[in-house]
């Protein structure tokens, strides 16, 4: 069987960027189809930091109370223990936002929240277990996508195609958009460790390596930074990792003694971005446009802000029954390129300090020495991490009868 769907905008990828864009456009009365290849959002070791600026957007959308009702944890500052020296890397307590904390929430819960809110709008459609294989072209313009679900082939025609399917996007490749890479010096190992009663650790600990500890309530989610290409997934690798953890934090190292290779998940860090985010009829946002390092957990924040900017800029054409022009798509890229460049430049600069942790007698890196001498600088880093280089907000026009707040054109 073959299915044909006609919609105003089809978004490939049900991640933070895709669902946020779909929600905003559906609130504006548009017909939106989001296509997700998986049956659900239950995939572990995804980014799960919800920054103050994202929480402010949730407030604009009327979803903040729902968000706060979910099981989550808050952190008002990012702390670091560098060979026993305690530092505050970023302080969120002075941000001009209603919530001055970075929250941690499993990404599947966050995506479920956005999807549930979007489905309340009659023009929103979420297709799960649907894989997109190619685009549909007419007269040199992208006018839709093709793929398959459990029932057979599917074709979705739209006035705008948005690729939010991540850094391994297939349709980006299908239209000839190739990212330019920036050398990444590190990879990250993700795994879980049990949590004892009242057990707590600094968010970041540095010694013979660096570990980040996220408190999940009944367990710890650990991120361990390692040199790029140094992990092959053997039992010997696990043993070496356990010894490093033991030297950084003996209690965590003892908990890790029972880990097996299947318990450890490798994230190969990529810093890359597209030279051009669009072709006629299609726009890339989020990781499809710019893959980020996990440093600072800012990838989700950046992707969501891409979605807000795209909705604000492209809504007028879609709302009036037209197709966004190449100039409109270019405006989105121009709006979001600067924060992408700034963020990736900072992340690239952090790779050295994140890896130069093995020598206990080595001096603090310059940026950490500056933060120790001038603690007030942590407010600036808190602003950069918590809000991003160019925060995006929803418009403030009159609220519609259905409770949605329309965007400014």
KEKE-3310 file (N, C-alpha, C; in steps of 0.2 Angstrom, whole numbers, plus 5000, padded with zeros to 4 digits):
npx = (5004:5002:5004:4998:5001:4997:5003:5006:5019:5033:5042:5057:5062:5060:5066:5072:5073:5065:5052:5049:5048:5038:5027:5026:5023:5011:5003:5001:4991:4994:4996:5005:5017:5027:5040:5045:5058:5059:5049:5046:5052:5062:5077:5093:5106:5106:5107:5101:5100:5091:5090:5090:5085:5078:5068:5062:5056:5047:5039:5033:5026:5016:5019:5027:5023:5019:5031:5038:5031:5036:5047:5063:5079:5087:5100:5109:5122:5137:5149:5166:5178:5195:5208:5206:5204:5191:5179:5168:5161:5150:5138:5121:5112:5110:5103:5092:5079:5064:5066:5081:5090:5099:5091:5089:5083:5077:5078:5068:5057:5056:5054:5042:5033:5033:5028:5015:5009:5009:5001:4988:4984:4974:4980:4992:5002:5010:5021:5026:5038:5042:5052:5061:5067:5071:5069:5056:5056:5052:5053:5066:5064:5063:5049:5043:5044:5049:5046:5044:5032:5025:5015:5018:5024:5026:5022:5025:5019:5024:5024:5035:5050:5058:5073:5077:5084:5096:5114:5118:5110:5101:5093:5098:5110:5105:5101:5113:5120:5134:5142:5155:5169:5176:5191:5190:5195:5192:5182:5167:5162:5148:5139:5130:5129:5127:5118:5121:5113:5111:5122:5133:5142:5154:5148:5157:5172:5190:5205:5215:5210:5193:5177:5159:5145:5129:5115:5103:5093:5089:5101:5117:5121:5135:5147:5162:5176:5187:5202:5201:5197:5203:5196:5192:5183:5186:5188:5200:5200:5189:5194:5205:5198:5191:5201:5206:5194:5194:5206:5202:5190:5188:5176:5167:5174:5175:5162:5161:5168:5161:5157:5153:5158:5147:5140:5144:5143:5149:5151:5156:5163:5159:5162:5155:5148:5136:5140:5130:5114:5102:5092:5082:5066:5069:5075:5089:5090:5096:5106:5107:5111:5122:5133:5136:5149:5147:5151:5146:5133:5125:5120:5106:5099:5104:5098:5085:5083:5086:5074:5064:5068:5067:5053:5048:5053:5049:5035:5026:5025:5021:5009:5001:4998:5009:5025:5040:5053:5070:5077:5071:5074:5088:5088:5085:5097:5107:5103:5105:5119:5129:5128:5130:5144:5151:5148:5154:5167:5171:5168:5178:5190:5189:5193:5206:5209:5199:5205:5218:5221:5228:5240:5243:5251:5251:5248:5233:5223:5223:5210:5203:5211:5208:5194:5195:5202:5193:5179:5166:5166:5160:5147:5146:5149:5139:5129:5132:5131:5118:5109:5114:5122:5114:5100:5083:5066:5048:5036:5026:5012:4994:4985:4978:4961:4962:4971:4984:4999:5002:5016:5027:5029)
npy = (4994:5012:5028:5044:5060:5077:5092:5107:5109:5098:5090:5082:5071:5068:5075:5087:5099:5097:5094:5105:5115:5110:5111:5125:5130:5123:5128:5140:5138:5130:5116:5103:5090:5079:5068:5053:5041:5031:5021:5026:5038:5032:5032:5030:5040:5051:5069:5079:5091:5105:5121:5137:5147:5138:5134:5146:5148:5137:5142:5153:5146:5140:5129:5127:5123:5110:5105:5106:5098:5085:5072:5079:5086:5100:5113:5126:5131:5127:5116:5112:5100:5101:5091:5092:5105:5117:5124:5136:5135:5140:5151:5152:5160:5173:5176:5184:5177:5168:5155:5151:5141:5126:5112:5094:5082:5066:5064:5058:5060:5074:5076:5068:5077:5089:5083:5079:5091:5097:5088:5092:5101:5103:5103:5096:5082:5067:5056:5040:5027:5028:5029:5041:5041:5048:5064:5073:5081:5095:5104:5108:5111:5106:5097:5089:5073:5056:5039:5025:5016:5005:5001:5002:5011:5028:5045:5062:5077:5094:5112:5116:5108:5103:5098:5090:5079:5076:5073:5063:5064:5058:5063:5076:5072:5067:5079:5085:5092:5094:5093:5103:5098:5100:5097:5085:5083:5074:5060:5054:5043:5035:5030:5021:5021:5014:5022:5027:5030:5047:5050:5060:5070:5082:5091:5091:5082:5082:5073:5060:5061:5066:5067:5068:5070:5066:5067:5056:5053:5039:5033:5037:5045:5044:5053:5051:5059:5056:5054:5057:5043:5033:5023:5006:4997:4985:4973:4976:4990:4994:4990:4999:5011:5010:5010:5024:5031:5027:5033:5046:5047:5038:5031:5032:5025:5012:5008:5007:4995:4983:4985:4981:4978:4980:4989:5002:5016:5023:5040:5047:5062:5075:5090:5100:5109:5114:5123:5129:5130:5126:5121:5125:5125:5117:5116:5115:5112:5112:5098:5093:5104:5108:5100:5098:5098:5089:5097:5108:5105:5111:5109:5105:5116:5125:5120:5120:5134:5137:5132:5140:5152:5149:5146:5159:5167:5160:5158:5168:5167:5154:5154:5162:5154:5152:5148:5147:5157:5156:5166:5168:5156:5158:5169:5163:5155:5165:5172:5162:5158:5165:5163:5149:5148:5155:5147:5134:5138:5141:5128:5121:5127:5122:5109:5106:5109:5101:5088:5089:5084:5074:5076:5078:5089:5099:5115:5125:5127:5142:5148:5143:5147:5161:5161:5157:5168:5178:5177:5182:5181:5170:5172:5177:5167:5158:5165:5163:5149:5147:5155:5156:5161:5169:5172:5166:5171:5169:5178:5192:5196:5198:5186:5172:5165:5152:5151:5151:5160:5170:5172:5185:5193)
npz = (5000:4997:5004:5004:5010:5012:5018:5027:5032:5033:5045:5047:5059:5076:5087:5100:5092:5081:5086:5094:5084:5077:5086:5089:5076:5074:5084:5078:5069:5058:5047:5052:5050:5059:5057:5064:5066:5075:5086:5099:5111:5119:5121:5128:5136:5129:5127:5141:5147:5152:5149:5157:5147:5139:5147:5150:5137:5138:5147:5140:5131:5139:5146:5157:5170:5168:5164:5176:5184:5181:5185:5190:5191:5198:5195:5201:5199:5190:5196:5199:5203:5203:5204:5218:5220:5222:5211:5204:5189:5181:5185:5187:5195:5194:5182:5170:5170:5173:5179:5186:5185:5179:5173:5174:5165:5159:5141:5134:5142:5141:5127:5126:5133:5124:5113:5117:5120:5107:5100:5105:5097:5082:5069:5070:5067:5071:5065:5069:5069:5056:5042:5033:5016:5005:4995:4987:4971:4961:4947:4951:4964:4981:4986:4995:5004:5004:5010:5022:5031:5044:5036:5023:5008:5009:5005:5008:5004:5005:5008:5014:5019:5033:5039:5053:5058:5064:5066:5058:5046:5033:5022:5021:5015:5003:4996:4994:5003:5013:5028:5035:5044:5060:5069:5082:5098:5107:5115:5122:5136:5141:5155:5168:5186:5202:5215:5232:5248:5251:5244:5236:5223:5216:5201:5191:5190:5190:5187:5184:5171:5166:5174:5173:5183:5184:5194:5195:5204:5209:5203:5196:5182:5172:5163:5155:5150:5136:5127:5109:5099:5107:5113:5111:5115:5122:5135:5142:5140:5148:5160:5161:5161:5173:5183:5181:5185:5198:5203:5202:5209:5222:5227:5217:5208:5214:5213:5199:5197:5193:5180:5163:5146:5138:5145:5144:5134:5119:5114:5100:5097:5087:5079:5068:5054:5042:5027:5020:5025:5018:5004:4989:4995:5007:5023:5035:5052:5070:5075:5062:5055:5062:5071:5088:5101:5117:5127:5140:5138:5128:5116:5114:5118:5109:5097:5099:5100:5086:5081:5086:5080:5066:5065:5068:5057:5046:5047:5042:5028:5026:5033:5025:5014:5006:4999:5008:5003:4995:5000:5013:5019:5020:5028:5041:5042:5043:5054:5064:5062:5068:5083:5082:5077:5087:5099:5095:5093:5106:5112:5105:5110:5123:5123:5125:5139:5145:5143:5147:5161:5168:5175:5192:5197:5188:5183:5185:5171:5161:5160:5170:5181:5180:5183:5196:5202:5200:5204:5201:5187:5184:5183:5170:5162:5166:5160:5147:5145:5150:5143:5130:5115:5107:5112:5109:5108:5109:5101:5107:5104:5105:5114:5107:5104:5107:5117:5112:5110:5097:5086:5083:5066)
capx = (5000:5005:5000:5000:4999:4998:5004:5010:5027:5035:5048:5060:5066:5056:5070:5070:5072:5059:5046:5048:5046:5031:5023:5025:5019:5004:4999:4999:4985:4997:4996:5012:5018:5033:5041:5051:5059:5058:5042:5046:5058:5066:5084:5097:5112:5105:5107:5095:5100:5086:5093:5086:5082:5073:5063:5058:5052:5042:5034:5030:5021:5011:5021:5032:5020:5019:5038:5040:5028:5039:5053:5069:5083:5090:5107:5110:5128:5141:5155:5171:5184:5201:5213:5204:5202:5184:5178:5162:5162:5145:5133:5115:5108:5108:5100:5085:5074:5060:5070:5088:5094:5099:5087:5091:5077:5078:5076:5062:5051:5055:5050:5035:5030:5032:5023:5008:5007:5008:4995:4982:4982:4971:4984:4998:5002:5016:5021:5031:5040:5042:5058:5062:5073:5073:5065:5053:5058:5048:5056:5072:5063:5060:5042:5041:5049:5046:5049:5040:5031:5023:5009:5021:5027:5023:5024:5022:5020:5023:5027:5042:5053:5063:5077:5079:5085:5102:5120:5118:5104:5101:5090:5103:5115:5102:5101:5120:5122:5139:5145:5162:5171:5182:5194:5187:5201:5189:5176:5164:5160:5142:5137:5126:5132:5122:5118:5119:5109:5114:5129:5134:5148:5154:5146:5163:5178:5195:5211:5218:5204:5187:5170:5153:5141:5122:5111:5096:5088:5091:5107:5121:5123:5142:5150:5169:5179:5193:5205:5197:5200:5206:5192:5190:5177:5188:5188:5206:5198:5185:5199:5209:5194:5190:5207:5206:5189:5197:5211:5198:5185:5188:5170:5164:5178:5173:5155:5162:5172:5157:5155:5155:5159:5140:5137:5148:5141:5153:5149:5161:5162:5160:5161:5154:5142:5135:5141:5124:5109:5096:5091:5075:5061:5071:5080:5091:5091:5099:5112:5107:5115:5128:5134:5140:5152:5143:5153:5141:5126:5122:5117:5099:5097:5105:5094:5078:5083:5085:5067:5061:5070:5064:5046:5046:5055:5045:5028:5022:5024:5017:5002:4997:4998:5014:5031:5046:5058:5077:5079:5068:5078:5094:5088:5086:5104:5110:5101:5108:5125:5134:5128:5134:5151:5153:5148:5158:5174:5172:5169:5185:5195:5189:5195:5213:5208:5195:5209:5224:5220:5232:5246:5241:5255:5250:5244:5226:5222:5222:5203:5201:5214:5204:5188:5197:5204:5188:5173:5161:5166:5156:5140:5146:5149:5132:5124:5133:5129:5111:5105:5116:5125:5109:5093:5077:5060:5042:5033:5021:5006:4989:4984:4972:4956:4963:4976:4991:5002:5005:5023:5028:5031)
capy = (5000:5018:5033:5051:5065:5084:5096:5114:5109:5092:5090:5075:5070:5070:5077:5093:5105:5095:5094:5112:5119:5107:5113:5132:5131:5120:5133:5146:5135:5127:5109:5101:5083:5077:5061:5050:5034:5026:5020:5030:5042:5029:5030:5032:5043:5057:5075:5079:5097:5109:5127:5142:5150:5134:5134:5152:5146:5133:5147:5156:5141:5138:5122:5127:5120:5103:5103:5106:5092:5079:5071:5082:5089:5107:5115:5133:5132:5121:5116:5108:5099:5100:5089:5094:5113:5118:5130:5137:5137:5144:5153:5154:5163:5180:5177:5187:5172:5165:5149:5152:5134:5121:5106:5088:5078:5062:5067:5055:5064:5081:5075:5067:5084:5093:5079:5079:5098:5098:5084:5095:5106:5099:5103:5093:5075:5064:5049:5036:5021:5030:5031:5045:5039:5053:5070:5074:5087:5097:5110:5110:5113:5101:5098:5083:5067:5049:5034:5020:5014:4998:4999:5002:5017:5035:5051:5068:5083:5100:5118:5117:5102:5104:5092:5090:5072:5075:5074:5058:5064:5055:5068:5081:5070:5066:5085:5087:5097:5091:5097:5104:5096:5103:5091:5084:5079:5070:5056:5053:5037:5036:5023:5022:5019:5014:5028:5025:5035:5053:5050:5066:5072:5088:5090:5089:5080:5081:5070:5057:5061:5070:5064:5072:5065:5068:5063:5054:5051:5032:5031:5042:5045:5047:5055:5051:5062:5053:5057:5054:5037:5029:5018:5001:4993:4979:4972:4980:4997:4995:4990:5005:5016:5009:5013:5031:5033:5026:5039:5053:5047:5031:5028:5030:5019:5006:5007:5005:4989:4978:4987:4977:4982:4982:4994:5008:5018:5028:5045:5050:5069:5079:5097:5101:5113:5115:5129:5131:5126:5125:5121:5128:5121:5113:5119:5111:5115:5108:5094:5092:5110:5110:5095:5101:5094:5089:5102:5113:5102:5117:5107:5105:5123:5128:5117:5123:5141:5137:5130:5146:5157:5147:5147:5166:5170:5157:5158:5173:5164:5148:5156:5165:5149:5152:5144:5151:5158:5155:5172:5167:5151:5161:5173:5158:5153:5171:5173:5157:5156:5168:5159:5142:5149:5157:5141:5129:5141:5140:5121:5118:5129:5119:5102:5105:5109:5095:5082:5090:5083:5068:5077:5082:5095:5103:5121:5126:5130:5149:5150:5141:5152:5167:5160:5157:5174:5183:5172:5185:5180:5164:5175:5178:5160:5156:5168:5160:5142:5146:5158:5155:5167:5174:5169:5167:5172:5169:5185:5194:5198:5196:5179:5170:5163:5145:5151:5151:5166:5170:5175:5191:5191)
capz = (5000:4997:5007:5002:5015:5010:5024:5026:5033:5036:5049:5048:5065:5082:5093:5102:5087:5077:5090:5096:5078:5075:5091:5088:5070:5075:5088:5074:5065:5052:5047:5052:5051:5061:5056:5068:5063:5081:5089:5105:5112:5124:5120:5134:5135:5125:5131:5145:5150:5150:5151:5159:5141:5136:5152:5148:5131:5140:5150:5135:5128:5144:5148:5162:5176:5166:5165:5183:5188:5180:5190:5187:5196:5196:5197:5200:5197:5188:5200:5197:5208:5199:5209:5224:5220:5220:5207:5201:5182:5179:5190:5184:5200:5192:5175:5170:5168:5179:5182:5186:5186:5173:5175:5171:5164:5153:5135:5132:5146:5138:5121:5127:5135:5118:5108:5120:5119:5100:5098:5107:5091:5077:5063:5071:5066:5073:5062:5072:5066:5049:5040:5027:5012:4999:4994:4981:4968:4956:4944:4954:4971:4986:4988:5000:5006:5003:5015:5023:5038:5044:5031:5016:5006:5011:5002:5011:5001:5009:5006:5017:5022:5038:5041:5060:5059:5067:5063:5053:5042:5026:5017:5020:5010:4997:4993:4992:5009:5016:5033:5036:5051:5064:5072:5088:5101:5113:5114:5129:5138:5145:5158:5174:5192:5207:5220:5239:5252:5253:5241:5231:5221:5212:5195:5187:5194:5186:5189:5178:5166:5169:5174:5175:5187:5184:5199:5192:5209:5211:5200:5193:5175:5171:5157:5156:5144:5135:5120:5103:5096:5112:5115:5107:5118:5125:5143:5144:5140:5154:5166:5162:5163:5180:5186:5180:5189:5205:5205:5202:5214:5224:5228:5210:5205:5217:5210:5192:5196:5190:5173:5157:5139:5135:5150:5142:5127:5116:5109:5096:5097:5081:5079:5061:5052:5035:5024:5018:5028:5014:4997:4988:4998:5012:5028:5040:5059:5075:5073:5055:5052:5066:5076:5093:5107:5123:5132:5142:5136:5125:5109:5114:5119:5102:5092:5101:5098:5079:5079:5087:5075:5060:5066:5068:5051:5040:5048:5038:5021:5027:5035:5019:5009:5001:5000:5010:4997:4997:5005:5019:5022:5021:5034:5047:5043:5045:5061:5069:5061:5073:5089:5081:5077:5094:5103:5092:5095:5113:5113:5103:5114:5129:5122:5128:5146:5147:5142:5151:5168:5171:5180:5198:5199:5183:5185:5183:5164:5162:5161:5177:5186:5180:5187:5204:5205:5199:5204:5198:5180:5183:5181:5163:5159:5167:5155:5140:5145:5152:5138:5123:5112:5104:5114:5105:5111:5106:5100:5112:5102:5109:5114:5103:5108:5109:5122:5109:5109:5090:5085:5078:5060)
cpx = (5004:5001:5003:4997:5001:4998:5007:5017:5028:5041:5051:5064:5062:5060:5068:5069:5065:5052:5044:5045:5039:5026:5021:5021:5012:5000:4997:4993:4988:4996:5003:5012:5026:5034:5047:5052:5058:5050:5041:5052:5063:5073:5089:5103:5112:5106:5101:5096:5095:5088:5088:5082:5076:5067:5059:5054:5046:5036:5030:5024:5016:5013:5025:5029:5020:5026:5040:5037:5031:5045:5060:5073:5086:5097:5108:5117:5132:5147:5160:5176:5190:5207:5212:5203:5195:5183:5171:5163:5157:5140:5126:5110:5106:5105:5093:5080:5070:5063:5077:5092:5094:5096:5090:5085:5078:5075:5069:5056:5050:5052:5043:5030:5028:5027:5016:5005:5005:5002:4988:4980:4980:4976:4990:4997:5009:5016:5027:5033:5040:5049:5058:5068:5075:5068:5062:5054:5053:5051:5062:5070:5061:5053:5039:5046:5045:5050:5044:5038:5028:5018:5012:5024:5023:5026:5021:5024:5019:5026:5033:5044:5058:5067:5080:5081:5092:5108:5122:5113:5106:5098:5095:5108:5112:5101:5108:5123:5127:5142:5153:5164:5177:5185:5192:5193:5198:5183:5173:5161:5154:5140:5133:5130:5127:5123:5117:5115:5113:5121:5128:5141:5148:5151:5151:5169:5184:5201:5214:5212:5198:5181:5165:5148:5134:5118:5104:5091:5090:5097:5111:5122:5130:5144:5158:5172:5186:5196:5202:5201:5203:5202:5190:5185:5179:5188:5194:5204:5194:5189:5203:5204:5192:5195:5207:5200:5191:5201:5207:5193:5184:5181:5166:5168:5176:5166:5156:5165:5168:5155:5157:5155:5152:5137:5139:5146:5146:5150:5155:5159:5163:5158:5161:5148:5142:5137:5135:5118:5102:5097:5084:5070:5063:5076:5082:5092:5094:5105:5112:5111:5121:5129:5139:5144:5147:5145:5148:5134:5122:5118:5109:5096:5098:5100:5087:5078:5083:5078:5063:5062:5067:5056:5044:5047:5050:5038:5024:5020:5020:5010:4998:4997:5003:5020:5037:5051:5065:5079:5077:5072:5085:5094:5088:5093:5108:5109:5105:5115:5130:5134:5131:5141:5154:5154:5153:5166:5175:5173:5176:5190:5195:5191:5201:5212:5204:5199:5215:5223:5224:5237:5243:5245:5255:5246:5237:5227:5221:5215:5200:5204:5210:5198:5189:5198:5198:5181:5167:5160:5161:5148:5140:5146:5142:5128:5125:5130:5121:5107:5107:5119:5120:5102:5088:5071:5054:5040:5028:5015:5000:4988:4978:4967:4957:4969:4983:4993:5005:5012:5022:5031:5038)
cpy = (5006:5023:5040:5056:5072:5088:5103:5113:5102:5092:5083:5075:5073:5071:5084:5099:5103:5096:5101:5116:5116:5110:5121:5133:5128:5125:5139:5144:5132:5120:5107:5094:5082:5070:5059:5043:5029:5026:5024:5034:5039:5027:5034:5036:5048:5063:5077:5086:5102:5116:5132:5145:5145:5133:5141:5151:5142:5137:5151:5152:5138:5131:5121:5123:5112:5101:5102:5100:5086:5078:5074:5084:5096:5108:5122:5135:5126:5121:5111:5107:5097:5098:5091:5101:5114:5124:5130:5139:5141:5145:5156:5158:5170:5181:5180:5183:5170:5160:5150:5146:5130:5115:5100:5084:5073:5064:5064:5058:5071:5081:5073:5073:5088:5089:5080:5086:5099:5094:5087:5100:5102:5098:5099:5085:5072:5057:5045:5030:5022:5033:5035:5043:5044:5059:5069:5081:5088:5104:5113:5112:5107:5102:5093:5078:5061:5044:5028:5019:5007:4996:4999:5009:5023:5040:5057:5074:5089:5106:5120:5110:5105:5098:5094:5083:5071:5075:5068:5058:5061:5059:5074:5079:5069:5073:5088:5092:5092:5095:5097:5102:5100:5098:5091:5080:5074:5066:5056:5046:5038:5029:5025:5018:5019:5020:5026:5031:5041:5054:5056:5067:5079:5086:5087:5087:5079:5078:5067:5056:5066:5066:5069:5068:5069:5064:5062:5051:5044:5029:5037:5040:5048:5048:5055:5054:5058:5055:5053:5048:5032:5023:5013:4996:4986:4979:4976:4987:4998:4995:4996:5011:5016:5012:5020:5034:5032:5031:5045:5053:5040:5028:5027:5025:5012:5003:5004:4998:4983:4980:4982:4981:4985:4988:5001:5010:5024:5033:5048:5058:5072:5086:5099:5106:5113:5122:5133:5127:5124:5124:5124:5123:5117:5117:5114:5115:5110:5104:5093:5098:5111:5105:5098:5096:5094:5094:5107:5110:5107:5115:5107:5112:5127:5126:5120:5130:5142:5136:5137:5152:5155:5148:5155:5169:5166:5156:5162:5169:5158:5149:5159:5160:5149:5148:5148:5151:5157:5160:5171:5162:5154:5166:5169:5157:5159:5172:5168:5155:5159:5164:5152:5143:5150:5150:5136:5132:5139:5132:5118:5121:5125:5112:5101:5104:5103:5088:5083:5090:5077:5070:5081:5088:5100:5109:5121:5129:5138:5151:5149:5145:5159:5167:5160:5164:5179:5179:5175:5184:5173:5166:5175:5171:5157:5159:5165:5153:5142:5149:5157:5162:5172:5170:5171:5167:5171:5176:5186:5198:5196:5189:5177:5167:5156:5145:5152:5158:5167:5174:5181:5189:5194)
cpz = (5000:5000:5005:5007:5012:5017:5022:5027:5036:5039:5050:5054:5071:5088:5095:5097:5083:5080:5092:5090:5076:5080:5090:5081:5070:5079:5084:5069:5059:5053:5046:5053:5053:5060:5060:5067:5069:5083:5095:5105:5117:5122:5125:5131:5129:5130:5134:5149:5147:5153:5153:5153:5139:5141:5152:5142:5133:5144:5145:5131:5133:5147:5154:5168:5174:5167:5172:5187:5186:5184:5186:5193:5194:5199:5196:5198:5195:5192:5197:5202:5203:5204:5216:5225:5218:5217:5205:5194:5179:5184:5187:5189:5198:5185:5175:5167:5174:5182:5181:5188:5179:5176:5171:5171:5158:5147:5133:5136:5143:5131:5121:5129:5129:5114:5111:5119:5112:5098:5100:5102:5085:5071:5064:5070:5067:5070:5066:5068:5058:5047:5033:5023:5007:4999:4988:4978:4962:4953:4948:4962:4975:4988:4992:5001:5005:5008:5016:5030:5038:5039:5024:5015:5008:5007:5005:5007:5005:5006:5009:5020:5026:5040:5048:5063:5062:5063:5058:5048:5035:5021:5016:5015:5003:4993:4992:4997:5013:5022:5033:5043:5054:5069:5079:5092:5106:5111:5121:5130:5142:5148:5165:5180:5197:5212:5227:5242:5253:5249:5236:5229:5217:5205:5190:5191:5189:5190:5184:5173:5169:5169:5176:5178:5187:5189:5196:5198:5212:5208:5198:5186:5174:5164:5158:5149:5143:5128:5114:5100:5101:5115:5110:5109:5121:5132:5145:5145:5146:5160:5167:5164:5171:5185:5186:5185:5197:5207:5206:5208:5217:5225:5222:5207:5207:5214:5203:5191:5192:5183:5168:5151:5137:5139:5148:5135:5125:5112:5106:5095:5090:5081:5071:5060:5045:5033:5022:5021:5024:5007:4995:4990:5004:5017:5033:5047:5064:5072:5066:5052:5056:5072:5082:5098:5113:5128:5134:5141:5132:5118:5109:5114:5112:5097:5093:5099:5090:5077:5080:5082:5068:5060:5065:5061:5045:5041:5043:5031:5021:5029:5030:5013:5004:5003:5002:5004:5000:5002:5012:5023:5024:5027:5041:5048:5046:5052:5066:5068:5066:5080:5088:5081:5084:5098:5101:5094:5102:5115:5111:5107:5121:5129:5125:5136:5148:5147:5146:5158:5171:5176:5186:5199:5193:5185:5182:5176:5165:5163:5168:5182:5186:5184:5194:5206:5205:5199:5201:5190:5179:5181:5173:5160:5160:5162:5148:5140:5146:5147:5131:5121:5109:5106:5110:5109:5107:5105:5106:5110:5106:5108:5110:5107:5111:5114:5119:5109:5102:5090:5081:5072:5060)
residu = (UNK:UNK:UNK:UNK:UNK:UNK:UNK:UNK:UNK:UNK:UNK:UNK:UNK:UNK:UNK:UNK:UNK:UNK:UNK:UNK:UNK:UNK:UNK:UNK:UNK:UNK:UNK:UNK:UNK:UNK:UNK:UNK:UNK:UNK:UNK:UNK:UNK:UNK:UNK:UNK:UNK:UNK:UNK:UNK:UNK:UNK:UNK:UNK:UNK:UNK:UNK:UNK:UNK:UNK:UNK:UNK:UNK:UNK:UNK:UNK:UNK:UNK:UNK:UNK:UNK:UNK:UNK:UNK:UNK:UNK:UNK:UNK:UNK:UNK:UNK:UNK:UNK:UNK:UNK:UNK:UNK:UNK:UNK:UNK:UNK:UNK:UNK:UNK:UNK:UNK:UNK:UNK:UNK:UNK:UNK:UNK:UNK:UNK:UNK:UNK:UNK:UNK:UNK:UNK:UNK:UNK:UNK:UNK:UNK:UNK:UNK:UNK:UNK:UNK:UNK:UNK:UNK:UNK:UNK:UNK:UNK:UNK:UNK:UNK:UNK:UNK:UNK:UNK:UNK:UNK:UNK:UNK:UNK:UNK:UNK:UNK:UNK:UNK:UNK:UNK:UNK:UNK:UNK:UNK:UNK:UNK:UNK:UNK:UNK:UNK:UNK:UNK:UNK:UNK:UNK:UNK:UNK:UNK:UNK:UNK:UNK:UNK:UNK:UNK:UNK:UNK:UNK:UNK:UNK:UNK:UNK:UNK:UNK:UNK:UNK:UNK:UNK:UNK:UNK:UNK:UNK:UNK:UNK:UNK:UNK:UNK:UNK:UNK:UNK:UNK:UNK:UNK:UNK:UNK:UNK:UNK:UNK:UNK:UNK:UNK:UNK:UNK:UNK:UNK:UNK:UNK:UNK:UNK:UNK:UNK:UNK:UNK:UNK:UNK:UNK:UNK:UNK:UNK:UNK:UNK:UNK:UNK:UNK:UNK:UNK:UNK:UNK:UNK:UNK:UNK:UNK:UNK:UNK:UNK:UNK:UNK:UNK:UNK:UNK:UNK:UNK:UNK:UNK:UNK:UNK:UNK:UNK:UNK:UNK:UNK:UNK:UNK:UNK:UNK:UNK:UNK:UNK:UNK:UNK:UNK:UNK:UNK:UNK:UNK:UNK:UNK:UNK:UNK:UNK:UNK:UNK:UNK:UNK:UNK:UNK:UNK:UNK:UNK:UNK:UNK:UNK:UNK:UNK:UNK:UNK:UNK:UNK:UNK:UNK:UNK:UNK:UNK:UNK:UNK:UNK:UNK:UNK:UNK:UNK:UNK:UNK:UNK:UNK:UNK:UNK:UNK:UNK:UNK:UNK:UNK:UNK:UNK:UNK:UNK:UNK:UNK:UNK:UNK:UNK:UNK:UNK:UNK:UNK:UNK:UNK:UNK:UNK:UNK:UNK:UNK:UNK:UNK:UNK:UNK:UNK:UNK:UNK:UNK:UNK:UNK:UNK:UNK:UNK:UNK:UNK:UNK:UNK:UNK:UNK:UNK:UNK:UNK:UNK:UNK:UNK:UNK:UNK:UNK:UNK:UNK:UNK:UNK:UNK:UNK:UNK:UNK:UNK:UNK:UNK:UNK:UNK:UNK:UNK:UNK:UNK:UNK:UNK:UNK:UNK:UNK:UNK:UNK:UNK:UNK:UNK:UNK:UNK:UNK:UNK:UNK:UNK:UNK:UNK:UNK:UNK:UNK:UNK:UNK:UNK:UNK:UNK:UNK:UNK:UNK:UNK:UNK:UNK:UNK:UNK)
# end
